[in-house]
Structure formats: C-alpha cells, structure tokens
Amino acid sequence: MMLVSVILILLAVLGAPLFAIIATSAMLGYQRGEIDLMNMMLEILGIADLTFLSAIPLFTFAGYLLSESEAPKRLVRLTGAMLGWMPGGLAIVCIAACAFFTAFTGASGVTIIALGAILYPALKHDGYPDKFNLGLVTSSGSLGLLFAPSLPLILYGVVAEVSIDKLFLAGILPGLVMLVMLSGWSLWVNRANRRPVGSFSFKELGRALREAIWELPLPIVVLGGIYSGFLAVSEAAAITALYVLIVEVFIMREIKLTDLPQIIRSSMVLVGGILIILGVSMASTNYMIDAGVPEMLFGVVAGLVSSQVTFLVLLLIFLLILGAILDIFSAIVLVVPLMLPIAAGYEVDPVHLGIVFLAAMQLGYLTPPVGLNLFIASYRFEKPIMHVYSATFPFLLILMLSVILITFWPELSLWLVPEE
C-alpha cells in the first residue's frame, strides 16, 4: 500500500489530473475495505443533492460574461471618479476595482488579465514606480475572495455544510481589513509621489455612473437579496446570470450571440473541473470518515498541540504551505473535510475556520515558487518571474499580517454573523 501511495504522489507531481489521483486512492480504499465500488459511484452522484450547488455554475457564468464585456473599463472609470481625486487615489482604485471584480469572477487570474491591461499602464502614466505597479496589480488580483458571491466561499460552504449566508457575512470585515491594510501601505510607500489623478468632478462622476448604470444593480441584487433573506443564494445566482446575460448581450451589445458558446464552454470547463474533483473527493472523504481517519488525525494532533492558539499557529503555517502548492478549489475539497473535526476539537468555529482557510489560501496565489498569479502576471506583462517575485514580496508580507490578524481575532469574522 505504501508503494501505491508513493506512486500516486509521484504521478501528482508529474502533472496527472488531480481527480484521477483522488479517484484512484478512493477506489483502493474501498477495495481494501471490501466495500462495493458501486457505493463510491453513489457518493459521487450524491453531489447533485448538495444545497446551493447550482449557484457555482451560475455565478461563474456571470463572472465570465462580465470579464468578456467592457464592464472592467466601466468599473475602473467609476472607481476612478469616486476615488481618483485622493492623493494616491489610483492605487486605491486598483485595489477596490480588483477586489470587486474578483468577488464576481471568483478567479484572480481573470482579474489580472481583464483589469491589468487598464490599470498597469494607468499607474505607470501617473508616475508610480514600475516595480510597485507590477506588485500592486498582481497582489490585488487575489483580493475579493472573501466577498460575496465569491466562488471559493460558496464551495467551502458546500463542502463544510456551513451556511453560505453566514460565510458571506463573515467575510465582510476580514476582507475590508485586507483592503485597508494594503491601501494604507500603498499610500505610505508612495507618500513622496502620490499626486491625485485629477480634482473631484461631479460631472465626471455623473458620466461614470451613467456609463455603469446597468452594472450598479448587481451588488444590490446579490448582497441585498441574500442578506435581507429575500433571496436564497441559488436564486440570487440565477437572477445575476440572467441579468448579466441580458445586459451584456442584448442591451449593451458588447457580447455577440455567436460568442456565447465559447464563453459558456470556458466557464463550464472551470465548473466541470471543480465538480469532478468535488465528487471524487466526497467519495474519498466518506471512506476516510468511515475508516476513522479524522479521529486518528485528531489523536495525533492532540498529542502534540495543547491549546487553541498553538493549533491556529500550526494551521496557518500548514495553509500557507498548502496554498503555495495547491489551487484553492482542490484544497477546499481535499483538506476541509479532514480539518473540520480537528478544528472542532479545539473549539474553532467552522465559520471562522472558513474565513481563515480562504484568507490564507488567498496568499497562495502570491507565494513563490508556484503562486498562480505570479506566473499569470509574468506572462501578461512580459516580466521575468524573479522580477515578479521581488515586486510582490512586500505586498505578500502586508497581506500575511492581515491574515494573522484575522486568524487570532475570531470576533472579526463572527461579529456580523447572527447567533443561532
């Protein structure tokens, strides 16, 4: 069995599809336990019964539609009209626009590609140092994963069987802390050269509002509908997808009907990959639960860790390493089911655990040597990867400080969450 495990790990390192590795390990486990493999298939098909599952493809499709339209330009113009008059305002515009866009697309790489072409030259034109511009755009691309309707938030809720409404509320303050800390540092480092883009203009603000009039209702529909209890998450996802489709295709006419098949294909490839990994992971996880693996892990951890604080320290170190080698979606479906019972043993709230998990994994996009955003930025802006590493390192440290604050201040995550 040890030889098989080594071979599977080697195959994963060499680039074998993750779902194939997980499925193989699950089948070996079922076979070893003399359990009919049909039970594994029933577990995989069981994801169709998961609550809120339909929200994943709907929000993903809406995000891809937005990224293919001119919505990113309108978003940058609107945030520029609102914040550009401030000294250093363009840096804050970059952070705010990227966070908003990533929340809806659920993919930081899409944000760098869609907004980077607008923000990177604008920052350079405004006199910001090139190294700072590269680091800011690359780092800002990972922001927004704690804000609704972030796809990783929804996926964590599905896997951990935690209320997605609570997760949306819990992510607000931690997400704002990350934005404020990154904005404050950006202003401080450019204090000698942070002239405003221009003076505040009600006329420009009015033009930007009129230009973005069709996108403005989106946060109201999603956040207002969910937080008020008027809409379920899946209902908000359906309304969002339909609304974005009508606006971008039939009203703004920025996406042709002939472009829809390719957009649908691209968005559903991502969704399909997530669902396949989710299905086989649930089968594997259920076997491990039946085999008592979480209890054994807790016994090992309990023998080494005596307090909640020590557990959180080790958890944070583990997640930072995990985020550097595994994408956030795979990490959620692989690690969360095993981590939940261990965290419960140390009285860590599952909602707080989710925010800590996603905030730490968010740093994985920026962590060398294999952070996804680093390679996307290197390709997008034609910069050597080592140059991207050094440009993003200060931003990584600031965000790491914010993650430490989020981890050891649970009230920050739980303050807005209603008690049952």
N, C-alpha and C positions, 0 to 999 in steps of 0.2 A: 504493500500500500504506500509505503514511503517513496519507493521508486516512481510510482504513478504520480504522486504529488509533485515530486521534483520535475518530472516530465511536463506536467501541466503548467507549472510555474515557468519553466523554460519556454514553452510554447507561447505563453502570455507575453513574456519579454520579447520574443521574436516577432510579435505582432499578430498572433492568432486572434480571431474575433473573441471578445470577452464573453459574449453569450454562449459560445461554443465551449469555452473552458468551464464556465459555471454549470452548463447543462451536463457536461461530461462528469464533473465531480459529483453532481446531484445523482446521476444515474448509477455511478459507482457506489454512492452511499445507499441508495435504495436497494441495489443488488446485494450489498453486503448485509443489509438488514433484512434480506429476504422479503422485501415488500414488492408487490406487483408494480411494474413500471407504469401501468395504467393510472395508478394513483398520482404519479408525477404529472401525467398529462392533464388530469382533473385539476391539479393545483395550478398549472399554467393557464388553463382555460378559465380558472376562477377569477382572474383579474377583471373579467367582464363584469363582475358583480361589485367591484370596488366603487365606493362612493366618490363622486367628483371626478371620476376618470375621464369623462367626456370633456372636462374643462381643459385638459392638456392639449389635445389637437386643435381645439377651437382658439385658444389664446395664442398658440404657436402660429396658426394660420394668419390671425390678425396681425401679429408682430411681423411676419414676413411680408405681408401686404404693405404695412407702413414703411418697412425698410426699402421696398422697391419703388415707392412713390416719392414725391417731393416733400413729404412730411418732415424728414430730418432738417431740410433747409428752413422750413417754416418754423420749426421748433427752435432752431438756433437764432433766427431773426427775432422771435418773440422774447426769448430769454435775454437776448442782447438788448432789446428795447427796454426791458424791465430792470436789468442789472448792469448793462454796459456802461452807464454813466458813472459807476463807482470806480475809484482808483483800484486797479487790478480786477475790474469787473469782468473782463473777458475770461480770466482764469476761472472765476466762479460760474460764468455762463457755461464753460466747457464741462465743469463738474456737474452742474444741475441738469444740463441737456443730456449728458451721457447717462446719468442715473435714471432719468425719466424714460429714456429710450430703452435701456437695458431691462427695466422693470416690465416693459410691454413685450419686448422680443425674447427675453429670457436667455439671450446668448450674447456674451460680451464681445465675442469676435465680430458679430454682425454690427455692433455699435461702433467699433473701431473702423470698420470698413465704410459704414454709412456716414458717420459723422466726422471721421478723421480727415476725409478729403475737404471738409468745410472748415473745421476748427484748427487743424495744424497750420495751414497757410495763413489763417486769420491771426493766430497768435504770433507767428513769425513777422507778419506785416506790422503788428502793433508793437514790436520791439522786444518781445520776450526772448530769452536765450533759447537757442535751438535745442539744447540738451534738456532744458526744462519743458519745452513744448512736447518733445517726444515722450518724456516720462509722464507728463500730465495726461496726455491723450491715452496712452497705454494703460495707465492706472485707472483713469476714470471709466474706461470701458468695462471694468469689473464691478463698478458701483451699481446699485439699484436692485441687486438680487434679494435684498431684504424687504423691498416694497412690493405691494400688490400691483398687478397679478403675477408676480414672478413665478416662472415655471418650477424652479427648484423648491420654492416654498410649498407649492401645491403637491409636488411629488413627495416631499418629506411628510406632509400631512397624510397622504395616501398610504405610504409605507408604514409610518409610525401609528396610524389610526388616531391622529390628533386632529382636532377641529381646525379646518383651514381658516375659518373666520378668526379664530384666536391667533393663529400664526400671522395673519395679515395685520392684526392689531399689534401683536408683539414686535413685529419688525420695524414699526414706525420710528420709535425713539432711538434704538440702536443704529438704524440706517441714517437717521439725521446726525447722530454723533459722528459717524464716519465722514459724512459730508462736511460737517462743521470743522472737524479737525483737519481734514485735507484742504479745505478752503482757507482756514487760518494759516496753515503752513505756507500755502501758495502765496498768500498776501505778504507774509513775513519775508519770505525768501526774495520777493521782488519789490520790497519796500523802497529801494532806491530808484526803481524804474517801473512804476505801476500807474502810469497816466491813464485816465479813462479813455474809452473809445470815442466818446463824444459827450456832450451835455444831454441831460434828460429832455426828451421831446414827447409831449403828449400826442403830437401829430404822427410821429414815427410809431409810438405805441399803438395808436389807433389803427394805423395801416397794418401793423403786425397782427393785431387782434382780428382784424377783418380777414387777413390772409389765412389765419389759422382757425377761423371760426368753426370749421367743421371738425377739427381735431379736439377743440377745447372740451366738448361734452364727454370725451372718453373717460377722464378720471372721475367725473361726476357719476357716470353710469356704473363704472366698475366699483369705485370706492364707496360712493354714496349709496348705491344699491345694496352692496354687501354689508356695509357697516350699519345701515339702517334696519337691516333684516328684511327689506322689501324683496330682495333677490337672493336666491341661492347662488353659490359660486358657479355651478354649471349653467344656470340661467344667465348670469352676467356674462359668462364666456360666449354663449350663443348670441346674445344681443350685441356684444362687442364685435364678434366676427362678421355678423350680418351688416352692422352699421359701417364698419371699415370697408367692407366689400362694396356697399352701395356708394359710399363717399368717394373712394379712390377710383372706382371703375366707371360709375355712371354719372357722378356729379362733377368731380374734378377731372375725370377722364385722363388720368396720368398713367393708368394701367389698362392696357388693351385686353379685350376678351381673349385674344389669342395668346396673351402672356400668362393667363391664369393656370393652364395645365402645368407649365414649368414651375410656377410659384407653389402650386399645390404639391407637386412632386417633391420639391426641395424641402418644404416644411414637413411633409409626411415622412420623408426619409429620416429626419431627426426624430419625429414622434415614434415611427416604427422601431427604430433602434432602441429607444427608451423602453417601449412596451415589451420588446423581446427580452431585453435584459431584466426588466421587472418581473416578467412571467417566470423565467427560469430561476431567478433569484428567490422568488417566493417559494418555489418548489424546493430549492436547496435549503432555504431558511427553515421551512416547516420540518424538513427531515432533521436538521440540526437541533431544533427545539425538541422534537420527539426523542432525539438521542441525548438530550440533556446538556448540549454544548454550552448554552448561556450560563447554566448553573456552574459548570466546571470552570468557565472563564471567570465568573464572579468569585468562585472559591480561590482561584489563583490570585486575582487582583486583591481580594480582601486580605490575603496573607501578606501582601506587600504594601498595601495602602491602608492607612488607619483613619483618614479624615477626608471630608468632602473637598477641602481646599487642595490637598495633595492629589486627589483624584482629578480635579479640574486642571491642575498643572500638567499632569501626565496626559490627560485627554487633549489639551491644547497642543502639546508637543506632538502627539500622535497625529492629530488632524492637520497640522502644518506640514508634516512629512507626507501624509496621505494626499493632501491637496497638490503636492508637487509632482506626484507620480500617477495620479488617477483623476479622471474627469469627475465633475461634481455629480452628474447623474448616476454614474456607475457606483460612486462612493455611497450615495444615499441608499441605493437598493442593496448593496453588499454589506455595509457596515452598520447602518442604523438598527436593523432588527436585532443584531447581536449586542449593540451598545446600550439599547434602551433598558433591558433588565439589570445590567450592571450599574447604570446611572441611577436607576430607581433604588438600588440598594444603598446608595449614598444620598438619597432624598433629593436628587436633582430633578426639578420639574421638567417634564417632557417638552413643554413649550419653550422654556428657556434653553433646554438642550438643543432644540432645533435651531434656534437663533444662533447659538454658539457654533453649532456644526456648520451652518451655512456661512456665517461670517468668517470662520477660519478657512473653510474650503474656498471662499472667495479669494483669499490671498494666494491660493494655489495657482491662479491664473497668472500671478506675477512672480512666482518663486522659481529661481533657476534650479536645475538646468532645463526643465521641460515645461515651464509655465506656458500655457497655450497663447495667452495674449502677447507674450514676448516674441514668439515666432510670427504671429499674425502682424504685429507692428513692424518687425524686421522686414517682412515681405512687402507690406503695404507702403512703407516709407523708404524702402530700399536702404536700410541701415544695417551695418554689421551687428550680429546678435550680441556680441560682447559690449558694443556701444549701447544697445538697448538695455542690457543688464545694468550697466552703471547708471543710465538715465533714470531707471525706475527704482533703483535701490532706496533712495531717500523716501519716496512715496510708500514703498513697501514697509519701511520702518514706522512711518506715521500710522498707516493702516493697522500694523501689528499692535501698536499701542492702543488703538481703539478697540481691537478685538480682545485684548487683555482686560480693558475696562468693561466691555460687555460681558466677558466670562465671569468676572468676580463681582459684578454688581447686578445680580439677577432681577432686582426691582426695576431696572431699566427696561427689561423685556416684559415684565409682568405687570407693570403699573397700569397700562391701559386695558389689560385683559380682565374681563369680568369674572368674579369668583362664582363657582357653581354652588 
